[in-house]
């Protein structure tokens, strides 16, 4: 395997691992695509409700920049952890504060921001499909 192929495979494995984690937490659901013989990851009903509420509260424009949507996904993930995974609110707030201050130096920061990036990509993908 060439060096580029190895890096591409590592990137695919990282994304696949993040999607598996998000499905396990109940943030994503896997559904069969109608016309294709494949599965697709989509926001779960509970997570979609949180995202919709935050989008409405923040009046996110239809042309929002990716970093704004990544932040929105990060905040949605923290809210989901409290509301659906029943992680106590003080712990979620402390985690969020620590991530914002030291996220780049924390292993959990790497994971959380990876999850938020995957969710951001799915958000934009679903938006494209909606506009079709």
N, C-alpha and C positions, 0 to 999 in steps of 0.2 A: 504494500500500500504506500502510495507516495505521501510526501509530507502534507500536501494540500488535502488529499483525500482523508488523511488521518485527522486533520483539523476540522474538516467538514463533518466527519463522522462524530467527533467529540462534540461539536456544536449540536448536531442532531440528537445525540444521546442526552445532552444537557436539557434541551427543550422537551424531549420525551419524558425525562425524569420529572421535570417541573409539571408537566401536564398530568402525569400519574399522581403526583402529590396533590394537585388541585382537585382532581377527581376524587381522590381518597378523602379530602376534607369536605367535599360536597359543594365546592365552588363551581366546578365544571361538571357537566353531564356529557355522556357520550351517546350520540344518536346516529341511527343509520341514515345515510343520504338516500333520497328517493330514487334518483336516476342513476346513481353510481353504486358499485358494490364495495362501499367503504364506509368507515365511521367518521364522525366529525365531533369535535369538542365544542360545546356551547356553554354559555353561562347557565348555571342552575337557576331555578325560579327565585330562590331566596337571595342569591347574589345579584341577580338581575334587578330585583326590587331595590336593593341597596344602591346599586349604580344609578338606577333611574332617579331615585330620590336625591342623590348627590348632584347629578346632572341638573335637575330642576332647581335645587337650592343654589347652585353656583352659576346658573345660566351659562353653561358651556356652549360656545358657538359650534355650529356644524363644521367649521374649519379650524377647530382647535389644534394646536401644535401637539406632536407626540409626547413631549415632556409634560404637558398639562394633563393629558389623558393618563400617562403613567402615574403621576401624582394622585389623580382621581382613583385609579385602580389600587394604589397603595393604601389610600384612606379607606376605600371600600373593603379591602382585605382586613384591615384592622377592625373595622366595624363588624364585619362578618365573624371574626374571631370572638368578639365579645357576645354578639347576639345569637349566633348559631352554634359556635363551638363551646360557648359558656365559659370562656376565659374571663376571669374577673376584670371589670373595667379598669381598676387601678393598675393591674398588671399590663393590660393592653396600652394604656396611656404611658406607662413607664417604658415599655418596649418601643413605642413610637418615638418618645423623646430621645431615648438612647440611640435609636436608629438614625434619627435626624442629626444628632451630634457626632456619633462615632460609627455610623453605618458602614463606611468603607473599610473600617478596621475590624469589623465583626463578621464572623462566619454566618450568623443568622441574618445579618444585613444583606450579605450576598444572596442568600436564598430568597428573602422577602422581595428584594428588588428584582431578582430574576422572575419570580412569580408575577410581580407587577408588570414587567416587560412583556411576558407571555400574554397576560390578560389585556394589555394595551393592544397587542397585535390582533387578538381575537375581537376586541371591540371595533377596531378599524375594519377588519374583515367582515364582521356582521353588518357594519354600516354600508359597506360596498354592496353586499348582497341585498340589503333592504332597498337600495337605490336602483337596483336592476329591474 
